[in-house]
Amino acid sequence: MATASSLSQRSFISFSGTPTITAEKLNWKNYRAWSDSVELWFLGQGFHDHLEKQEAEIPEENRAPWLKLDCQLCAILWQSVSPELLEIL
């Protein structure tokens, strides 16, 4: 059985299957609904600090794993954006 300590040391993201943040990709007309869905997903996963904090706010000893997870979350987030918007990001 996993302990709380062992669970906190594991990565929360597995690339064996990409999680779906929202059913509809961000386009020019649906920002509000898309944003609400993305925020709900991040909060539900316990990743609120990746929405609310900047890298400089993370303690140095926690920064490397935080940045790794932040990059993974960005990659997942970009998959929820329509191709025409990705071109301008």
DSSP file (Angstrom, degrees, kcal/mol; ACC not computed):
  #  RESIDUE AA STRUCTURE BP1 BP2  ACC     N-H-->O    O-->H-N    N-H-->O    O-->H-N    TCO  KAPPA ALPHA  PHI   PSI    X-CA   Y-CA   Z-CA
    1    1 A M              0   0    0      0, 0.0     2,-0.2     0, 0.0     0, 0.0   0.000 360.0 360.0 360.0 137.7    0.0    0.0    0.0
    2    2 A A        -     0   0    0      1,-0.1     2,-0.2     4,-0.1     3,-0.0  -0.487 360.0-141.7 -75.8 141.0    1.3    3.4   -0.9
    3    3 A T     >  -     0   0    0     -2,-0.2     4,-2.2     1,-0.1     5,-0.2  -0.557  26.5-107.7 -94.5 166.2    2.1    5.9    1.9
    4    4 A A  H  > S+     0   0    0      1,-0.2     4,-1.9     2,-0.2     5,-0.1   0.874 121.0  53.6 -59.6 -37.1    1.4    9.6    1.8
    5    5 A S  H  > S+     0   0    0      1,-0.2     4,-0.8     2,-0.2    -1,-0.2   0.925 109.2  46.0 -65.3 -45.4    5.1   10.1    1.5
    6    6 A S  H  4 S+     0   0    0      1,-0.2     4,-0.5     2,-0.2     3,-0.4   0.859 112.0  52.5 -68.5 -33.1    5.5    7.9   -1.5
    7    7 A L  H >< S+     0   0    0     -4,-2.2     3,-1.0     1,-0.2    -1,-0.2   0.880 105.0  54.5 -67.7 -37.6    2.5    9.4   -3.2
    8    8 A S  H 3< S+     0   0    0     -4,-1.9    -1,-0.2     1,-0.2    -2,-0.2   0.704 105.7  54.3 -71.0 -17.6    3.8   12.9   -2.8
    9    9 A Q  T 3< S+     0   0    0     -4,-0.8    -1,-0.2    -3,-0.4    -2,-0.2   0.556  91.7  92.1 -92.3  -8.6    7.1   11.9   -4.5
   10   10 A R  S <  S-     0   0    0     -3,-1.0     2,-0.2    -4,-0.5    -3,-0.0  -0.515  83.3-108.4 -85.1 152.6    5.4   10.5   -7.6
   11   11 A S        -     0   0    0     -2,-0.2    -1,-0.1     1,-0.1    -2,-0.1  -0.581  18.9-148.2 -73.7 142.2    4.7   12.5  -10.8
   12   12 A F  S    S+     0   0    0     -2,-0.2     2,-0.5    -4,-0.1    -1,-0.1   0.554  76.9  72.4 -88.0  -8.8    1.0   13.2  -11.2
   13   13 A I        -     0   0    0      5,-0.0     2,-0.4     2,-0.0    -2,-0.1  -0.917  58.3-171.9-114.9 132.1    1.2   13.1  -15.0
   14   14 A S    >   -     0   0    0     -2,-0.5     3,-0.8     3,-0.3    -2,-0.0  -0.978  16.3-154.2-118.7 132.3    1.7   10.0  -17.1
   15   15 A F  T 3  S+     0   0    0     -2,-0.4     3,-0.2     1,-0.2    -1,-0.1   0.312  79.0  92.4 -89.3  10.7    2.3   10.3  -20.8
   16   16 A S  T 3  S+     0   0    0      1,-0.3     2,-0.3     0, 0.0    -1,-0.2   0.755 106.8  11.0 -70.2 -22.6    0.8    6.8  -21.4
   17   17 A G  S <  S-     0   0    0     -3,-0.8    -1,-0.3     0, 0.0    -3,-0.3  -0.910  82.9-127.9-154.5 126.5   -2.4    8.6  -22.0
   18   18 A T        -     0   0    0     -2,-0.3    -3,-0.1    -3,-0.2    -5,-0.0  -0.623  29.3-124.9 -79.5 125.2   -2.9   12.4  -22.3
   19   19 A P        -     0   0    0      0, 0.0     2,-0.7     0, 0.0    -1,-0.1  -0.341  17.1-125.5 -66.3 149.4   -5.5   13.8  -20.0
   20   20 A T        -     0   0    0      1,-0.2     3,-0.1    60,-0.0    56,-0.0  -0.874  24.5-177.7 -97.9 116.3   -8.4   15.7  -21.5
   21   21 A I  S    S-     0   0    0     -2,-0.7     2,-0.3     1,-0.3    -1,-0.2   0.898  71.7  -0.5 -78.6 -42.9   -8.7   19.1  -19.8
   22   22 A T        -     0   0    0      1,-0.1    -1,-0.3    19,-0.0    12,-0.1  -0.991  59.7-131.7-148.5 150.5  -11.8   20.2  -21.8
   23   23 A A  S    S+     0   0    0     -2,-0.3     2,-0.5    -3,-0.1    -1,-0.1   0.782  94.1  55.5 -74.7 -27.2  -14.0   18.7  -24.5
   24   24 A E  S    S-     0   0    0      6,-0.1     2,-0.1     9,-0.1    -1,-0.1  -0.921  84.0-127.7-114.1 129.5  -13.9   21.8  -26.7
   25   25 A K        -     0   0    0     -2,-0.5    56,-0.3     1,-0.1     2,-0.1  -0.410  36.1 -96.1 -71.6 147.2  -10.7   23.4  -27.9
   26   26 A L  B     +a   81   0A   0     54,-3.0    56,-2.5    -2,-0.1    59,-0.3  -0.416  56.2 161.0 -61.9 131.7  -10.2   27.1  -27.3
   27   27 A N        -     0   0    0     54,-0.1     3,-0.4    -2,-0.1     4,-0.2  -0.672  56.8 -75.9-135.8-166.0  -11.2   29.2  -30.3
   28   28 A W  S    S+     0   0    0     -2,-0.2     3,-0.1     1,-0.2    -2,-0.1   0.615 125.1  38.9 -72.8 -11.0  -12.1   32.8  -31.0
   29   29 A K  S    S+     0   0    0      1,-0.1    -1,-0.2     2,-0.1     3,-0.2   0.544 107.4  54.1-118.0  -9.5  -15.5   32.5  -29.5
   30   30 A N     >  +     0   0    0     -3,-0.4     4,-2.6     1,-0.1     5,-0.3   0.048  57.3 125.6-122.4  27.9  -15.4   30.3  -26.4
   31   31 A Y  H  > S+     0   0    0      1,-0.2     4,-3.4     2,-0.2     5,-0.3   0.907  75.3  51.6 -56.3 -46.3  -12.7   31.7  -24.1
   32   32 A R  H  > S+     0   0    0      1,-0.2     4,-2.3     2,-0.2    -1,-0.2   0.936 114.9  40.2 -59.7 -50.6  -15.0   32.0  -21.0
   33   33 A A  H  > S+     0   0    0      2,-0.2     4,-2.1     1,-0.2    -1,-0.2   0.909 118.1  49.0 -65.5 -41.9  -16.3   28.4  -21.1
   34   34 A W  H  X S+     0   0    0     -4,-2.6     4,-2.6     2,-0.2    -2,-0.2   0.934 111.7  48.9 -62.1 -46.9  -12.8   27.1  -22.0
   35   35 A S  H  X S+     0   0    0     -4,-3.4     4,-2.7    -5,-0.3     5,-0.2   0.906 110.8  49.9 -61.0 -44.0  -11.1   29.1  -19.2
   36   36 A D  H  X S+     0   0    0     -4,-2.3     4,-2.2    -5,-0.3    -1,-0.2   0.907 112.4  47.9 -61.3 -42.1  -13.6   27.9  -16.6
   37   37 A S  H  X S+     0   0    0     -4,-2.1     4,-2.2     2,-0.2    -2,-0.2   0.914 112.6  48.0 -66.1 -43.7  -13.1   24.3  -17.7
   38   38 A V  H  X S+     0   0    0     -4,-2.6     4,-2.6     2,-0.2     5,-0.2   0.926 112.2  49.3 -63.1 -45.6   -9.3   24.6  -17.6
   39   39 A E  H  X S+     0   0    0     -4,-2.7     4,-2.7     1,-0.2     5,-0.2   0.919 110.5  50.4 -61.2 -43.6   -9.4   26.2  -14.2
   40   40 A L  H  X S+     0   0    0     -4,-2.2     4,-2.5    -5,-0.2    -1,-0.2   0.904 111.0  49.3 -61.3 -42.1  -11.7   23.5  -12.8
   41   41 A W  H  X S+     0   0    0     -4,-2.2     4,-1.7     2,-0.2    -2,-0.2   0.946 112.2  47.4 -62.8 -48.6   -9.4   20.8  -14.1
   42   42 A F  H  X>S+     0   0    0     -4,-2.6     5,-2.9     1,-0.2     4,-0.5   0.924 114.9  46.1 -59.4 -45.6   -6.2   22.4  -12.6
   43   43 A L  H ><5S+     0   0    0     -4,-2.7     3,-1.0     1,-0.2     5,-0.2   0.905 110.9  52.8 -64.5 -41.3   -7.9   22.9   -9.3
   44   44 A G  H 3<5S+     0   0    0     -4,-2.5    -1,-0.2     1,-0.3    -2,-0.2   0.780 109.8  48.6 -65.2 -27.4   -9.3   19.4   -9.3
   45   45 A Q  H 3<5S-     0   0    0     -4,-1.7    -1,-0.3    -3,-0.2    -2,-0.2   0.519 117.1-113.3 -87.9  -6.9   -5.8   18.0   -9.9
   46   46 A G  T <<5S+     0   0    0     -3,-1.0     3,-0.3    -4,-0.5    -3,-0.2   0.720  82.9 122.0  81.7  21.8   -4.3   20.1   -7.1
   47   47 A F    > < +     0   0    0     -5,-2.9     3,-1.8    -6,-0.2     4,-0.5   0.016  21.0 125.4-105.2  26.4   -2.3   22.2   -9.5
   48   48 A H  T >>  +     0   0    0     -6,-0.3     4,-1.7     1,-0.3     3,-1.5   0.815  66.4  65.4 -57.2 -31.6   -3.7   25.6   -8.6
   49   49 A D  H 3> S+     0   0    0     -3,-0.3     4,-2.2     1,-0.3    -1,-0.3   0.768  93.3  60.9 -65.0 -23.1   -0.2   26.9   -7.9
   50   50 A H  H <4 S+     0   0    0     -3,-1.8    -1,-0.3     1,-0.2    -2,-0.2   0.659 110.8  40.7 -77.3 -14.9    0.6   26.5  -11.6
   51   51 A L  H <4 S+     0   0    0     -3,-1.5    -2,-0.2    -4,-0.5    -1,-0.2   0.729 125.0  35.2 -93.7 -29.7   -2.2   29.0  -12.4
   52   52 A E  H  < S+     0   0    0     -4,-1.7     2,-0.3     2,-0.0    -2,-0.2   0.648 106.6  64.4-104.4 -18.9   -1.5   31.4   -9.6
   53   53 A K     <  -     0   0    0     -4,-2.2     2,-0.3    -5,-0.2     3,-0.0  -0.793  62.5-138.4-116.8 152.7    2.3   31.5   -9.0
   54   54 A Q    >   -     0   0    0     -2,-0.3     3,-1.7     1,-0.1     4,-0.5  -0.670  35.7-106.4 -96.4 158.6    5.3   32.6  -11.0
   55   55 A E  G >  S+     0   0    0      1,-0.3     3,-1.7    -2,-0.3    -1,-0.1   0.871 118.5  60.1 -52.1 -41.6    8.5   30.6  -11.0
   56   56 A A  G 3  S+     0   0    0      1,-0.3    -1,-0.3     7,-0.0     4,-0.1   0.721  97.4  60.6 -63.5 -21.3   10.3   33.2   -8.8
   57   57 A E  G <  S+     0   0    0     -3,-1.7    -1,-0.3     2,-0.1    -2,-0.2   0.606  85.4  91.8 -81.6 -11.8    7.7   32.5   -6.1
   58   58 A I  S <  S-     0   0    0     -3,-1.7     5,-0.1    -4,-0.5     0, 0.0  -0.703  89.9-107.0 -86.4 130.7    8.6   28.8   -5.8
   59   59 A P    >>  -     0   0    0      0, 0.0     3,-2.0     0, 0.0     4,-0.9  -0.263  28.8-117.7 -56.1 141.4   11.3   28.1   -3.2
   60   60 A E  H >> S+     0   0    0      1,-0.3     3,-0.8     2,-0.2     4,-0.6   0.845 113.0  56.6 -50.6 -41.5   14.6   27.2   -4.8
   61   61 A E  H 34 S+     0   0    0      1,-0.2    -1,-0.3     2,-0.1    -3,-0.0   0.698 115.2  38.0 -69.1 -17.2   14.7   23.7   -3.4
   62   62 A N  H <> S+     0   0    0     -3,-2.0     4,-1.8     2,-0.1    -1,-0.2   0.444  93.1  91.8-105.9  -4.0   11.3   22.9   -5.0
   63   63 A R  H <X S+     0   0    0     -4,-0.9     4,-3.0    -3,-0.8     5,-0.2   0.889  78.2  54.8 -66.8 -43.8   11.8   24.8   -8.2
   64   64 A A  H  X S+     0   0    0     -4,-0.6     4,-2.1     1,-0.2    -1,-0.2   0.944 114.2  39.1 -60.3 -51.1   13.3   22.1  -10.5
   65   65 A P  H  > S+     0   0    0      0, 0.0     4,-2.3     0, 0.0    -1,-0.2   0.867 115.8  53.9 -67.5 -31.9   10.4   19.6  -10.0
   66   66 A W  H  X S+     0   0    0     -4,-1.8     4,-2.5     2,-0.2    -2,-0.2   0.929 110.1  46.7 -64.4 -44.4    7.8   22.4  -10.1
   67   67 A L  H  X S+     0   0    0     -4,-3.0     4,-2.5     2,-0.2     5,-0.2   0.888 110.0  53.8 -65.0 -39.4    9.2   23.6  -13.4
   68   68 A K  H  X S+     0   0    0     -4,-2.1     4,-1.9    -5,-0.2    -1,-0.2   0.950 113.0  42.5 -59.3 -49.4    9.2   20.1  -14.8
   69   69 A L  H  X S+     0   0    0     -4,-2.3     4,-2.6     1,-0.2    -2,-0.2   0.881 111.3  56.1 -65.0 -38.2    5.6   19.7  -13.9
   70   70 A D  H  X S+     0   0    0     -4,-2.5     4,-2.2     1,-0.2    -1,-0.2   0.906 107.6  48.4 -61.3 -42.2    4.8   23.2  -15.2
   71   71 A C  H  X S+     0   0    0     -4,-2.5     4,-2.1     2,-0.2    -1,-0.2   0.896 111.3  50.3 -64.6 -40.3    6.2   22.3  -18.6
   72   72 A Q  H  X S+     0   0    0     -4,-1.9     4,-2.0     1,-0.2    -2,-0.2   0.909 110.8  49.4 -63.7 -41.7    4.2   19.1  -18.7
   73   73 A L  H  X S+     0   0    0     -4,-2.6     4,-2.7     1,-0.2    -2,-0.2   0.884 109.0  52.5 -65.6 -38.4    1.0   21.0  -17.8
   74   74 A C  H  X S+     0   0    0     -4,-2.2     4,-2.7     2,-0.2    -1,-0.2   0.912 107.7  51.7 -62.8 -42.2    1.7   23.6  -20.6
   75   75 A A  H  X S+     0   0    0     -4,-2.1     4,-0.8     1,-0.2    -2,-0.2   0.907 113.0  44.8 -61.3 -41.7    2.1   20.8  -23.1
   76   76 A I  H >< S+     0   0    0     -4,-2.0     3,-0.6     1,-0.2     4,-0.3   0.908 112.6  52.0 -67.1 -41.9   -1.2   19.3  -22.1
   77   77 A L  H >< S+     0   0    0     -4,-2.7     3,-2.1     1,-0.2    -2,-0.2   0.898 102.7  58.0 -62.7 -42.0   -2.8   22.8  -22.1
   78   78 A W  H >< S+     0   0    0     -4,-2.7     3,-1.5     1,-0.3    -1,-0.2   0.790  96.5  64.2 -60.6 -27.0   -1.6   23.6  -25.6
   79   79 A Q  T << S+     0   0    0     -4,-0.8    -1,-0.3    -3,-0.6    -2,-0.2   0.641  96.3  58.6 -71.2 -12.4   -3.5   20.5  -26.8
   80   80 A S  T <  S+     0   0    0     -3,-2.1   -54,-3.0    -4,-0.3     2,-0.4   0.225  90.9  88.2 -98.9  14.1   -6.7   22.2  -25.7
   81   81 A V  B <  S-a   26   0A   0     -3,-1.5   -54,-0.1   -56,-0.3   -56,-0.1  -0.927  84.7-111.4-114.3 136.3   -6.1   25.2  -28.0
   82   82 A S    >>  -     0   0    0    -56,-2.5     4,-1.9    -2,-0.4     3,-1.0  -0.297  29.3-114.6 -63.9 149.2   -7.3   25.2  -31.7
   83   83 A P  H 3> S+     0   0    0      0, 0.0     4,-1.4     0, 0.0    -1,-0.1   0.844 113.3  57.6 -55.7 -38.5   -4.5   25.2  -34.3
   84   84 A E  H 34 S+     0   0    0      1,-0.2     4,-0.3     2,-0.2   -57,-0.1   0.824 109.8  44.8 -66.7 -28.7   -5.2   28.7  -35.6
   85   85 A L  H X> S+     0   0    0     -3,-1.0     3,-1.3   -59,-0.3     4,-0.7   0.820 104.7  62.1 -80.5 -31.9   -4.7   30.1  -32.1
   86   86 A L  H >< S+     0   0    0     -4,-1.9     3,-0.8     1,-0.3    -2,-0.2   0.838  93.9  65.4 -60.7 -31.1   -1.6   28.1  -31.5
   87   87 A E  T 3< S+     0   0    0     -4,-1.4    -1,-0.3     1,-0.2    -2,-0.2   0.775 106.4  41.0 -62.8 -26.2    0.0   29.9  -34.5
   88   88 A I  T <4        0   0    0     -3,-1.3    -1,-0.2    -4,-0.3    -2,-0.2   0.489 360.0 360.0-102.6  -3.3   -0.1   33.2  -32.6
   89   89 A L    <<        0   0    0     -3,-0.8    -1,-0.2    -4,-0.7    -2,-0.1   0.476 360.0 360.0 -79.1 360.0    0.9   32.0  -29.2
